[in-house]
């Protein structure tokens, strides 16, 4: 919505080669409370004036010597970034109405005119114009905010990924079908994952403790986060211990989208200790 002050502070230009008409419109606008009203009796000066002041509405007479209102509107089009020519045509030739509207005029008033009608049409055009400008500014601010927040999120994600890379051996993400879709670090080597023909992880290697894997699978099936879950794998007469932490991901609609987390090989830490597997409850 518009405040009354926004409407009354709109920039208006009166263009007419007849001084009596200019004075009549000036008086009408002054009585209505408009504060920023200018007038011009030289149609050749309108383009430069509009470029300088960016009027919200131009009250334009069609019949003027040297340069008529149609030529004025045509000259204004190339300085309007959105192609909108803010013109209310006032003329003594109502048969020119269609041509004026096709030329870009927003509305039309015939001479002799009723001041009440002109004032109402001016107000309606200004409301549309100012609300459209306000919407454009809002959209620009929204776009700027989205770009800024997107940049912040990307920077945050980069920091998070860098932190996980420094604090763990690998970072991983899997989709709702438990397929590994994103990772960094030697995931396949450490987990014994067999790559498919495209080099993507396809299946787990052999030798993983089935009870530990079952507990982890049950945790994931319940969409629970897990912290420092340790499970083991026997291969080549040696036991490998892996510690993983993960959290479920959900899309904007609240639907489960998969898991993401970190992992590391802790064999060197646990190989000399009694078996200690399982997961800590997340807060």
PEPE-V908581 format. One line per field, one symbol per residue. ss: DSSP state (2 for helix, 1 for strand, 0 for the rest). burial: # if it has 16 or more other C-alpha atoms within 10 Angstrom, else .. Layout:
# PEPE-V908581
ss=???
burial=???
This chain:
# PEPE-V908581
ss=0002222200111110002222222222222200011111002222222222200011111000000022222222200000000011111002222222220000111100002222222222222222222222222222222222222222222222222222200111111000011111002222200110000011100001022222222222200001111111111001111111111111000001111111111022220000000111000
burial=......##.########....#..##.##....##.#.###.#..##..#...###########....##.##.###.......#######.....#..#..########.......#..###.###.##..............................#..##..########....#..#...##.#####......#......#...#...#...#....#########......##########.......###########..#......###....
